[in-house]
Each structure stands twice: as C-alpha cells, then as structure tokens.
C-alpha cells in the first residue's frame, strides 16, 4: 500500500512539474485608475486621498494636487526643485487567480522621475531612467490572491541624480511627473523569452530573428517554435521549429538566431504599412511582437535616402510631446488612442510621411499607431544641452549611463518599422565640446540593432557613413531677415556642398511661430514687429506665417539638397511666454488654422514646384523671365504643364503655360517669359502644376511691380 501511495505521489509530482514546465505567458495589464498621494521619498503614505489615471501624469489626479510639476524659475537652469513634496506614491491592488509560476516580472514602461517598487510590503528595487522601461523581478513577493502594489516616482527632475537624463529642455517651464506609459505584470514558466528582435532581409524575402532567453534549474533542451503570420489576415507566412540546449540557471545570457523565409513577402512603407506578427514559443513561455519588411538607409554614393531599395524623400513635421504635456489643453489626450490616431491621420492632408518625435520618446501606443498608419519616425532621445558655450551639460552624465539607457530604449522599440532613425539627442555637443559622451555611447550600442538604422548624433561631427546630419537652417532667426532675402541665400543648409556620405536632414526650420491665438511667441515678436509693424493684426500675422513658411518649404525641398524636410512643429504648447507653438485652432478637435491649411498642403505635395521669386521688385510693362523648379518625389514620371498667372485682386492680368515632364524622383527647371503689368502695385503671382482631373499644385508669391527699381 505504501509503495502504491509513493508511486501515486511520484506520478502526481511528475505531472505537476510537467504542467509547470508547460506554463505559457500570462500578461496582466495594470493600467487604469490608481490611488495616489504626495509625500517624502522615504515614507510610504498611511492613506491615499487622490485617484489618477495610469498611464498619465499626476496633473490628472482627482482631486488635483496643488501646483504639481511647479513652474521653473529659470528655464535655463538644469536644477529644478519641488518645494511642496518630494515624491508621489501610487497604490493599487490586483488579484492572481493561480499559483505563481517560475517567472514574474513587473514592467513599468516609462515614469518620471525615477521608479521604486514595493509589492506586498517587500522592497523590490528601483529603476532611475525616466524614458525607458523598468523590469522588476517580483517572483518572491508575488502571491496567489490579492496583492498590494506601491510605486513611488520623484516629484521633480532633482529627484534623480544629474548622472541620469531627465528631459531638460530650455523651452519648457513645467516638468510634470507620473507613470506615463503602460504598467503590466508578465507571468511565465521557463525558459523565459526576454526579447525578440526581427531584422528584415527584403532582398532575400526573409527575416532574421534574434531571441534572448533565460532559464531556471538544470541544463536541458527545449523545442522553440517560430510562427509568422500576416497581422490582419492571420495567414501563416513562415514557420520553423528547432531544439536548443540551455545551460543551468541562465538568467538571460542565451541568445539564439534563426532565419525564416516569408511566402508572398510584402514590404512595409508609409504608402502600404503592411505588418507581420511573430509568435515565439518555448515549453514555458510564449512571446509575440510585430514587425514590417522594411529597409531604410542612406546611399552614400548619391546622398539619397533609400526606402526598400528606392529613393524616398521624407516630408513631414515634428511632435514636441513633452512640451504638449504642460499645455493646459493636453489633459489625457496623449493617452487617448483615438485622438492620437486621428492626430497622425490629420497629417495626411499635408502629404507628410515623416515625423520627428522631438526631445522625447513617446508612449508605446504612439509607435504602434505610426506602424499601422504608415509614418517614418526619427526617434529622438530627450537630451538637449546645447552646443559649445552653453555650459549646461552635467559633468556627472557619462557615456556608460547613456549606453545603459540607449540599450533599454533600442531593445524596447527595434521591431517598429516606423522607427527609421535613432536620434541620440537634440542640438547638443557633449560637455561643452570637451568630450563626446554621446558619440561614445552611440559607438557602444550601434551594433545591437540588426537592422542597422542610421543614427543622428545632433551637432556632433562624430558620425559614420550613412548616418544622419541634423540641420536647423533658421533664416528668420535674424529678426531683420525678409522673404526676399532668400533670393541670395545658400541652397546648401549645412555641411560640405555635395556631401553624400551623410543623410542631410532638415528637421527644424522657420522661426516664424505664432501662438494659437495668433500672437507672436517670445522668439518672434521682434520679427513680426520689424516686418509688419507694432500694430499688425492677427490676420496679417497668420497670412505672413503661412505664406512665408510655405515658400521656405518649397525652397528647401525643390533645391534637392536634403533627404528630409521636417517642419517645426505640429504639436507643442501654446502660452504667452512660450518660445514655439503649433498650428491648431482647436487641439481637441484637431482643427488647423485656415491660412496654414491654404498654403502648406501644396508646399509638401509629392509633386511640387517653387516659383523662384521672393518678393523683390519687378519692372512693369516688360517681359520678365520667371524661373520655376518642379520636383517629383514619386516613381512614376509626371507629365503636365506649368501655368503661370499674374493676378490683381483675383483678376488674371497675364498668364502663360508650358508643358513639363518630371522624371521619377527627379527635378526639372523651366523658364516662362511673361509681360508684367503696366500699372504699379503688389500683385499675386501663381505658378501651378496642372494636369487633367487633378487639383492644381500652387506656388504663390506677392510681388511689387514698379516703374523703376531703386538701388540702395
């Protein structure tokens, strides 16, 4: 009898162990409404009297905290202190219905400023970086049944040491803390899948998968299954099974690689954002991620940006999300999936295919939406300490910390096909130019990305062939500059003329900002006063802004010196003492200002033109040669005509047309001679690309015609 009982116990033990080994992943979202309280860094509150949305910021708490994320006294000071409290403490409970498996990890995707976790009274640990995920091993503290989770975040940038990037931005005045991305619990057996990287090989229609695993217990072998399906249809596009051996108690050093051919391989692009799912399964875990078959690089022989082996021009904008966080209208919009998707889709009317997420890594859902809707993302880490002479780079911030955070950043996001450029920081030379911490960090992590995306190292001259070169040609930063001065401006925005080794990217230009109410910002008051006078109207300023920005967009695009032209900026704050702003009339409804809508869609059209006249005086009653440059960002040849008209109060006083052909991805320059008006005055001159059954694409100038040009 005893022998039978022993056998039964042994069989049951083997069965339970086998079941435990066959455990798969369970992911429990902990997003939602949490309790929250303010306090010190060391003492857990005795009660919680506020509620807050996660993900979100503490500014969403109900009832509201007094002066959460207080305004800084000096925006140029890297120190910031919240005198009202040291920390915010988040609290919630959750239920685990089954026994705790071999692996249990809490993921806090992004939180400012510094994350410390307590589970069921146990101090789990701390993750100081603000913009990359923290993974916390909660296996020993987690229990079946009700669990109590507490997360502490610092109240301000000074809550973390200067050795940690904190999102410092010269043009922000509020740094609002909070858990601003997803929180989830991941439960699995062993071996655990830590990460999966998908690297497309479009030439051979296959994908390379690199899988990082961890295991508990003795050395053993396991079967790993890889299944790739089309994301929407779920049709299987590729499959593979292999056996692998694992060393004992390996907690994350096992990396395996496989290559899987794809049937009916379909490429990802902004025009066709086709996605695949990859599902990786071990006997104790399963992991799913998405990817797109996309390759993006700079052709160092021609200087052209190549998407999937063909020339591709980035046309687009910037989103300064962390500035929008402090806008009174922001509220919960950045975490409203429908609003974020509609924001991206609203960019289509301007023919934008590219976005720089500027000085700030967005919440995870933003990248999912960019993947699905089809945008190329220049993904910028939130570092902005300026150039030589600015003297604000914290000497405590060194390459080693940047390597750690860049690594966490990359492995979290490297499967997004939308991300095509890793941007290490904005307008920065490390340590006032004395050392190059950023360059050293990029060097240390570059090889981690199997897709070999280009890097943008800001204002540093340290880069390798194929990398991006950040250019900010702000003509109107000089308050005395006029549109007519562009006639004598260099067409080369920076770097060596004819440079092809690097990808030249204009990701900021303009310096013409108006607040949403039409008033100038602190950086543009002198400009508008100089051009329009001190008594200008809102209507005059809005017209100048839109018409000048469109003309300058045409200038940079049509001279074909750059791989990308990204306007600054599509989303920001709007405040009387702010430096920049966006173009919204109503942010919540995503309604744009009318003059911007009138001028900018044509300026960014894939097939576009530039009337090479900038408002300089032209003699009346004579033939004048009007030079026009037309471009074609698309592969099909474009044939049509250029129509040139001179109008006086919408009445055509002269016109002439000429046939034109623009080669694929090409440029064509033509001249149309037209007799100018006999009378003096300011006339509207419009050059337009015309083709049957298509809306004309226009380039518009306001030009004074005079009897005699006065030479000063």
C-alpha positions, 0 to 999 in steps of 0.5 A: 500500500505504501509503495502504491501511495509513493508511486501515486505521489511520484506520478502526481509530482511528475505531472505537476512539474510537467504542467509547470514546465508547460506554463505559457505567458500570462500578461496582466495589464495594470493600467487604469485608475490608481490611488495616489498621494504626495509625500517624502521619498522615504515614507510610504503614505498611511492613506491615499486621498487622490485617484489618477489615471495610469498611464498619465501624469499626476496633473490628472489626479482627482482631486488635483494636487496643488501646483504639481510639476511647479513652474521653473524659475529659470528655464535655463537652469538644469536644477529644478526643485519641488518645494511642496513634496518630494515624491508621489506614491501610487497604490493599487491592488490586483488579484492572481487567480493561480499559483505563481509560476517560475517567472514574474516580472513587473514592467513599468514602461516609462515614469518620471522621475525615477521608479521604486517598487514595493509589492506586498510590503517587500522592497523590490528595487528601483529603476532611475531612467525616466524614458525607458522601461523598468523590469522588476523581478517580483517572483518572491513577493508575488502571491496567489490572491490579492496583492498590494502594489506601491510605486513611488516616482520623484516629484521633480527632475532633482529627484534623480541624480544629474548622472541620469537624463531627465528631459531638460529642455530650455523651452519648457517651464513645467516638468510634470511627473507620473507613470506615463506609459503602460504598467503590466505584470508578465507571468511565465514558466521557463525558459523565459523569452526576454526579447525578440528582435526581427531584422528584415532581409527584403532582398532575400524575402526573409527575416532574421530573428534574434531571441534572448532567453533565460532559464531556471534549474538544470541544463536541458533542451527545449523545442522553440517554435517560430510562427509568422503570420500576416497581422490582419489576415492571420495567414501563416507566412513562415514557420520553423521549429528547432531544439536548443540546449540551455545551460543551468540557471541562465538568467538571460545570457542565451541568445539564439538566431534563426532565419525564416523565409516569408511566402508572398513577402510584402514590404512595409512603407508609409504608402502600404504599412503592411505588418507581420506578427511573430509568435515565439514559443518555448515549453514555458513561455510564449512571446509575440511582437510585430514587425514590417519588411522594411529597409531604410538607409542612406546611399552614400554614393548619391546622398539619397535616402533609400526606402526598400531599395528606392529613393524616398524623400521624407516630408513631414513635421515634428511632435514636441510631446513633452512640451504638449504635456504642460499645455493646459489643453493636453489633459489625457489626450496623449493617452487617448488612442483615438485622438492620437490616431486621428492626430497622425491621420490629420497629417495626411492632408499635408502629404507628410510621411515623416515625423520627428518625435522631438526631445522625447520618446513617446508612449508605446501606443504612439509607435504602434499607431505610426506602424499601422498608419504608415509614418517614418519616425526619427526617434529622438532621445530627450537630451538637449544641452546645447552646443559649445558655450552653453555650459549646461551639460552635467559633468556627472552624465557619462557615456556608460549611463547613456549606453545603459539607457540607449540599450533599454530604449533600442531593445524596447522599440527595434521591431517598429518599422516606423522607427527609421532613425535613432536620434541620440539627442537634440542640438547638443555637443557633449560637455561643452565640446570637451568630450563626446559622451554621446558619440561614445555611447552611440559607438557602444550600442550601434551594433545591437540593432540588426537592422542597422538604422542610421543614427543622428548624433545632433551637432556632433561631427562624430558620425559614420557613413550613412548616418544622419546630419541634423540641420536647423537652417533658421533664416528668420532667426535674424529678426531683420531677415525678409522673404526676399532675402532668400533670393541670395541665400545658400541652397546648401543648409549645412555641411560640405556642398555635395556631401553624400556620405551623410543623410542631410536632414532638415528637421527644424526650420522657420522661426516664424511661430505664432501662438494659437491665438495668433500672437507672436511667441517670445522668439518672434515678436521682434520679427513680426514687429520689424516686418509688419509693424507694432500694430499688425493684426492677427490676420496679417500675422497668420497670412505672413506665417503661412505664406512665408513658411510655405515658400521656405518649404518649397525652397528647401525641398525643390533645391534637392539638397536634403533627404528630409524636410521636417517642419517645426512643429505640429504639436507643442504648447501654446502660452504667452511666454512660450518660445514655439507653438503649433498650428491648431485652432482647436487641439481637441478637435484637431482643427488647423488654422485656415491660412496654414491649411491654404498654403502648406498642403501644396508646399509638401505635395509629392509633386511640387514646384517653387516659383523662384521669386521672393518678393523683390521688385519687378519692372512693369510693362516688360517681359520678365523671365520667371524661373520655376523648379518642379520636383517629383518625389514619386516613381512614376514620371509626371507629365503636365504643364506649368501655368503661370498667372499674374493676378490683381485682386483675383483678376488674371492680368497675364498668364502663360503655360508650358508643358513639363515632364518630371522624371521619377524622383527627379527635378526639372527647371523651366523658364516662362517669359511673361509681360508684367503689368503696366500699372504699379502695385503688389500683385499675386503671382501663381505658378501651378502644376496642372494636369487633367482631373487633378487639383492644381499644385500652387506656388504663390508669391506677392510681388511689387511691380514698379516703374523703376527699381531703386538701388540702395 
